[in-house]
Amino acid sequence: MKALFSLPRTLTPSPQNLPSPPKPTKSPSHLSFSLPTSSSSSSLSSSPQDPTPPKPLVVVGSANADIYVEVDRLPREGETVSARTGQTLAGGKGANQAACGGRLSHPTYFVGQIGEDSHGRLVADALRGGGVRLDRLSAVAGAPTGHAVVMLQPDGENSIIIVGGANMCCWPDEVSEEDLEVVRGAGIVLLQREIPDAVNVQVAQAARSAGVPVILDAGGMEGPIPVELLQLVDILSPNETELARLTGFQTETFEQISQAAAKCHQMGVKQVLVKLGEKGSALFVDGEEPIKQPIIPTSKVLDTTGAGDTFTAAFAVAFVEGKPKKECLRFAAAAAALCVQVKGAIPSMPERKAVLELLQSQ
């Protein structure tokens, strides 16, 4: 299969922590370019003297073209409403999280699938612009790039309809060894539920075999998470709605959220990172007191799309860089606070410098 994209390879990543570039394959085609190098990218505070390259964040997941329409209100059943504006931007939970890792100056791989179409080019360009390594991004001929319709309301809240496309089909029965090699060489792996559970299970198994921690963002499919996958996950990251759906518990109060998190512990997940919207976030570690993190106030909220992905990815970056759990939560909260001030998902992902400046101002 012929690749639609030709991305330049200008630098060679260190072979000490990153897998060697894969040999060309016939199908699906893969996109490749090199990571930018920065001596200060491996720490929340710059440490140019550190000679050890950081192990990468590897995101395995979905890539979408997000079709944004700004509406005054959502249409009622049988009703047609006019949108004030509309545009198409790169998104998808997996691509969002990978772009966030790249913008935060941490070496980041994205493993996923796009179609051989203009939407695929849009996603690839956005990831490339965020500094994400695309060696294992596959362009498949059998399906269009996934897309989503995002209905954005004046208060920044949104409603989203997803069309899976290449995210949900055309995956091989067995994840390629080249993809799994990247997973085994990671410092941490991020998964979501906008790709088949069978793919997530194989990736999580490979990560577990190599001692690589796995974070599963619970967003995506509404069905129950397979027990096999839950038992391979180190940190489960739902929002309060997803937590309620997964456990059958109410999540209106912090006590109820704590009980739902305890249910997740019983299901085999030792750490539960819950995103609570305006109420902040909390990390529940089995056998320990929960760690609460309030939101970092912002003067404006333009668009909450991608805020949860930003939070999860920023937490993962701080986690793989060895920061204490409370500091990971603060770093993630600051990244999310910056995200909601910009429209779009990938366009709103903050740079590391901006996150650090916000934290220093608190």
C-alpha positions as CSV (number, residue, x, y, z in Angstrom):
1,M,0.0,0.0,0.0
2,K,1.4,3.4,-0.9
3,A,1.6,6.0,1.8
4,L,-0.2,9.2,1.3
5,F,2.2,11.2,3.3
6,S,5.9,11.9,3.0
7,L,7.3,13.1,6.3
8,P,11.0,14.1,6.6
9,R,13.4,12.2,8.8
10,T,15.9,14.8,10.0
11,L,17.1,13.4,13.3
12,T,17.7,10.0,14.7
13,P,16.3,9.1,18.2
14,S,18.6,7.5,20.7
15,P,18.5,3.7,20.3
16,Q,19.0,3.3,24.0
17,N,15.4,3.8,24.8
18,L,13.5,4.0,21.6
19,P,13.1,1.0,19.2
20,S,14.9,1.1,15.9
21,P,12.8,2.3,13.0
22,P,10.8,-0.6,11.6
23,K,11.4,-2.1,8.2
24,P,9.0,-1.0,5.5
25,T,5.9,-3.0,5.2
26,K,3.5,-3.4,2.3
27,S,0.2,-3.1,4.2
28,P,-0.8,-1.1,6.0
29,S,1.6,1.8,5.1
30,H,3.3,3.7,7.9
31,L,4.3,7.3,8.4
32,S,7.6,8.2,9.9
33,F,9.6,11.2,11.1
34,S,12.0,12.0,13.9
35,L,11.6,13.3,17.4
36,P,12.9,16.7,18.2
37,T,15.7,16.6,20.7
38,S,15.8,18.7,23.8
39,S,18.1,18.3,26.8
40,S,15.4,19.8,29.1
41,S,12.5,17.7,27.9
42,S,12.7,14.9,30.5
43,S,11.8,16.8,33.6
44,L,9.0,19.1,34.8
45,S,11.8,21.5,35.7
46,S,14.6,21.7,33.2
47,S,17.6,19.5,33.9
48,P,20.1,19.9,31.0
49,Q,22.8,17.9,32.9
50,D,20.8,14.7,32.8
51,P,22.5,12.5,30.2
52,T,19.9,9.7,30.2
53,P,17.2,10.1,27.5
54,P,13.7,9.7,28.9
55,K,11.7,6.6,28.0
56,P,8.8,7.5,25.7
57,L,5.1,7.9,26.3
58,V,3.4,5.5,23.9
59,V,-0.3,6.2,23.1
60,V,-2.2,3.4,21.3
61,G,-5.7,4.6,20.3
62,S,-8.0,6.6,18.1
63,A,-7.5,9.4,15.6
64,N,-10.4,11.5,14.3
65,A,-11.3,14.5,12.3
66,D,-13.5,16.5,14.6
67,I,-16.3,18.4,12.8
68,Y,-17.1,21.4,15.0
69,V,-20.4,23.2,14.9
70,E,-21.1,26.0,17.3
71,V,-24.7,26.1,18.3
72,D,-26.7,28.2,20.8
73,R,-28.4,25.1,22.0
74,L,-28.8,21.4,21.1
75,P,-31.7,20.5,18.7
76,R,-34.7,18.9,20.1
77,E,-36.1,15.7,18.6
78,G,-37.2,16.4,15.0
79,E,-35.8,19.9,15.1
80,T,-33.2,21.6,12.8
81,V,-31.1,24.4,14.2
82,S,-28.5,26.6,12.6
83,A,-24.9,26.6,13.6
84,R,-23.1,29.9,14.1
85,T,-19.8,28.5,12.7
86,G,-18.3,25.2,11.7
87,Q,-14.8,23.8,11.0
88,T,-12.9,20.5,10.9
89,L,-10.0,20.0,13.3
90,A,-7.8,17.0,14.2
91,G,-8.9,15.0,17.3
92,G,-9.7,11.6,18.7
93,K,-8.9,10.5,22.2
94,G,-5.7,8.8,21.3
95,A,-4.4,11.5,19.0
96,N,-5.3,14.1,21.6
97,Q,-3.3,12.4,24.3
98,A,-0.3,11.9,22.0
99,A,-0.4,15.5,20.9
100,C,-0.5,16.5,24.5
101,G,2.6,14.4,25.3
102,G,4.4,15.9,22.4
103,R,3.5,19.5,23.3
104,L,4.7,18.8,26.9
105,S,8.1,18.1,25.3
106,H,8.1,14.4,26.3
107,P,9.2,11.8,23.6
108,T,5.9,10.4,22.3
109,Y,4.8,7.7,19.9
110,F,1.4,7.3,18.5
111,V,0.1,3.8,17.4
112,G,-3.1,4.0,15.5
113,Q,-4.9,3.9,12.2
114,I,-6.2,6.5,9.7
115,G,-7.8,6.3,6.3
116,E,-6.1,7.2,3.0
117,D,-8.0,10.4,2.8
118,S,-7.9,14.2,3.5
119,H,-9.0,13.7,7.1
120,G,-6.0,11.3,7.6
121,R,-3.7,13.9,6.3
122,L,-5.2,16.5,8.7
123,V,-4.6,14.2,11.7
124,A,-1.0,13.3,10.6
125,D,-0.1,17.0,10.1
126,A,-1.5,17.9,13.5
127,L,0.5,15.2,15.3
128,R,3.6,16.0,13.4
129,G,3.2,19.6,14.4
130,G,2.9,18.5,18.0
131,G,6.3,16.6,17.9
132,V,4.7,13.1,17.9
133,R,6.6,10.3,16.4
134,L,4.5,8.6,13.7
135,D,6.5,5.4,12.8
136,R,3.6,3.2,13.8
137,L,0.7,5.3,12.4
138,S,-0.9,3.2,9.7
139,A,-2.8,4.4,6.7
140,V,-5.4,1.8,5.7
141,A,-7.3,1.5,2.5
142,G,-10.3,-0.4,3.8
143,A,-12.0,2.4,5.9
144,P,-12.2,6.2,6.2
145,T,-10.5,8.1,8.9
146,G,-12.6,8.2,12.0
147,H,-14.5,11.4,12.6
148,A,-16.7,13.0,15.2
149,V,-19.4,15.7,15.2
150,V,-18.8,18.1,18.1
151,M,-21.7,20.4,19.0
152,L,-20.2,23.2,21.0
153,Q,-22.5,25.4,23.2
154,P,-21.8,29.0,24.4
155,D,-20.8,27.8,27.9
156,G,-18.0,25.6,26.5
157,E,-19.8,22.4,27.1
158,N,-20.2,19.9,24.2
159,S,-22.0,16.9,22.9
160,I,-20.2,14.5,20.6
161,I,-21.2,11.8,18.1
162,I,-18.3,9.5,17.0
163,V,-18.0,7.5,13.8
164,G,-15.3,4.9,14.4
165,G,-14.0,4.4,10.8
166,A,-10.4,3.1,10.7
167,N,-10.2,3.3,14.5
168,M,-12.6,0.3,14.8
169,C,-11.9,-1.8,11.8
170,C,-9.1,-3.1,9.6
171,W,-6.9,-3.9,12.7
172,P,-5.0,-7.2,12.2
173,D,-6.0,-10.1,14.3
174,E,-2.6,-10.0,15.9
175,V,-1.0,-6.6,16.7
176,S,2.2,-6.4,14.7
177,E,5.5,-7.2,16.4
178,E,6.8,-3.8,15.4
179,D,4.0,-2.1,17.2
180,L,4.5,-4.2,20.3
181,E,8.2,-3.5,20.2
182,V,7.5,0.2,20.6
183,V,5.1,-0.7,23.5
184,R,7.7,-2.8,25.3
185,G,10.2,0.1,25.0
186,A,7.9,2.7,26.6
187,G,8.1,4.4,29.9
188,I,4.3,4.3,30.1
189,V,1.5,3.3,27.8
190,L,-1.8,5.2,27.4
191,L,-5.0,3.4,26.1
192,Q,-8.6,4.4,25.5
193,R,-11.8,2.7,24.4
194,E,-12.2,4.1,20.9
195,I,-10.4,1.2,19.4
196,P,-11.3,-2.6,19.7
197,D,-10.9,-4.0,23.2
198,A,-8.9,-6.9,21.6
199,V,-6.2,-4.5,20.5
200,N,-6.0,-2.9,23.9
201,V,-5.7,-6.4,25.6
202,Q,-2.8,-7.4,23.3
203,V,-1.0,-4.1,23.9
204,A,-1.6,-4.2,27.7
205,Q,-0.2,-7.8,27.8
206,A,2.9,-6.7,25.9
207,A,3.4,-3.8,28.3
208,R,2.9,-6.0,31.4
209,S,5.4,-8.5,30.1
210,A,8.0,-5.7,29.9
211,G,7.1,-4.1,33.2
212,V,5.7,-1.0,31.5
213,P,2.8,0.7,33.4
214,V,-0.5,1.1,31.6
215,I,-3.2,3.9,32.0
216,L,-6.6,3.1,30.5
217,D,-8.8,6.1,29.8
218,A,-12.3,4.8,30.2
219,G,-13.8,7.1,27.5
220,G,-15.1,5.6,24.3
221,M,-17.3,2.5,24.1
222,E,-20.2,2.3,26.5
223,G,-20.0,-1.4,27.1
224,P,-18.3,-3.0,30.1
225,I,-14.6,-3.2,30.1
226,P,-13.4,-6.8,29.7
227,V,-12.1,-8.2,33.0
228,E,-9.0,-9.4,31.2
229,L,-8.1,-5.8,30.3
230,L,-8.9,-4.4,33.7
231,Q,-6.5,-6.9,35.3
232,L,-3.7,-5.7,33.0
233,V,-4.2,-2.0,33.8
234,D,-2.2,-0.1,36.4
235,I,-4.3,3.1,36.5
236,L,-7.9,3.4,35.3
237,S,-8.9,6.9,34.4
238,P,-12.7,7.5,34.1
239,N,-14.7,10.7,34.5
240,E,-17.5,10.6,37.1
241,T,-20.1,9.6,34.5
242,E,-18.0,6.7,33.1
243,L,-17.2,5.6,36.7
244,A,-21.0,5.4,37.5
245,R,-21.6,3.4,34.3
246,L,-18.8,1.0,34.9
247,T,-19.6,0.3,38.6
248,G,-23.4,0.8,38.8
249,F,-22.8,3.2,41.7
250,Q,-24.0,6.8,41.9
251,T,-21.2,9.4,41.8
252,E,-23.0,12.6,42.9
253,T,-20.9,13.0,46.1
254,F,-17.3,12.4,47.0
255,E,-18.4,9.5,49.3
256,Q,-20.2,7.9,46.4
257,I,-17.2,8.4,44.1
258,S,-15.0,6.8,46.8
259,Q,-17.3,3.8,47.0
260,A,-17.3,3.5,43.2
261,A,-13.5,3.6,43.1
262,A,-13.4,0.9,45.8
263,K,-15.5,-1.2,43.5
264,C,-12.9,-0.7,40.8
265,H,-10.3,-1.9,43.2
266,Q,-12.3,-5.1,43.8
267,M,-12.4,-5.5,40.0
268,G,-8.6,-5.7,39.9
269,V,-7.5,-2.1,39.3
270,K,-5.2,-0.8,42.1
271,Q,-5.3,2.9,41.1
272,V,-8.3,4.9,39.9
273,L,-7.7,8.4,38.6
274,V,-11.1,10.2,38.4
275,K,-11.7,13.3,36.5
276,L,-14.5,15.4,38.2
277,G,-14.9,18.4,35.9
278,E,-15.5,21.6,37.9
279,K,-14.9,19.6,41.1
280,G,-11.3,18.8,40.1
281,S,-9.9,15.3,40.3
282,A,-8.9,12.6,42.7
283,L,-6.6,9.6,42.7
284,F,-7.7,6.5,44.6
285,V,-4.9,4.1,45.4
286,D,-6.1,0.8,47.0
287,G,-5.3,0.8,50.7
288,E,-4.4,4.6,50.8
289,E,-6.2,7.8,51.5
290,P,-7.4,9.5,48.3
291,I,-5.5,12.4,46.9
292,K,-7.8,15.3,46.0
293,Q,-6.8,18.0,43.4
294,P,-9.1,21.0,42.9
295,I,-9.3,22.7,39.5
296,I,-6.9,25.5,38.8
297,P,-9.1,28.5,38.2
298,T,-9.2,30.1,34.7
299,S,-10.6,33.4,33.6
300,K,-12.5,31.8,30.6
301,V,-13.8,28.5,29.4
302,L,-14.2,28.4,25.6
303,D,-14.3,24.7,24.9
304,T,-14.0,21.6,27.2
305,T,-13.3,19.3,24.3
306,G,-10.0,17.4,25.0
307,A,-9.7,18.7,28.5
308,G,-10.0,15.1,30.0
309,D,-7.5,13.8,27.4
310,T,-5.1,16.7,28.3
311,F,-5.4,15.9,32.0
312,T,-4.8,12.1,31.5
313,A,-1.8,12.6,29.2
314,A,-0.2,15.3,31.4
315,F,-0.6,13.1,34.4
316,A,1.1,10.3,32.4
317,V,4.0,12.5,31.5
318,A,4.6,13.6,35.0
319,F,4.2,10.0,36.2
320,V,6.8,8.6,33.8
321,E,9.1,11.4,34.7
322,G,9.1,10.1,38.3
323,K,7.1,12.9,40.0
324,P,5.1,12.3,43.2
325,K,1.5,11.5,42.7
326,K,0.3,14.8,44.1
327,E,2.6,16.7,41.8
328,C,1.4,14.6,38.9
329,L,-2.2,15.7,39.7
330,R,-1.2,19.4,39.9
331,F,0.6,19.3,36.6
332,A,-2.4,17.6,35.0
333,A,-4.8,20.2,36.5
334,A,-2.7,23.1,35.2
335,A,-2.5,21.5,31.7
336,A,-6.3,21.0,31.6
337,A,-6.9,24.6,32.8
338,L,-5.0,25.9,29.8
339,C,-6.7,23.5,27.4
340,V,-10.3,24.8,28.1
341,Q,-9.2,28.3,27.1
342,V,-8.7,27.4,23.5
343,K,-11.2,26.0,21.0
344,G,-10.5,22.6,19.5
345,A,-8.9,19.5,20.9
346,I,-5.4,19.2,19.5
347,P,-5.1,22.9,18.9
348,S,-5.8,23.5,22.6
349,M,-3.0,21.2,24.0
350,P,-0.6,23.4,26.0
351,E,3.1,23.8,25.8
352,R,5.2,22.7,28.8
353,K,6.5,26.2,29.4
354,A,2.9,27.5,29.8
355,V,2.0,24.8,32.2
356,L,5.1,25.5,34.4
357,E,4.4,29.2,34.3
358,L,0.8,28.6,35.4
359,L,1.9,26.4,38.3
360,Q,4.5,29.0,39.4
361,S,1.8,31.6,39.5
362,Q,-0.4,29.7,41.9
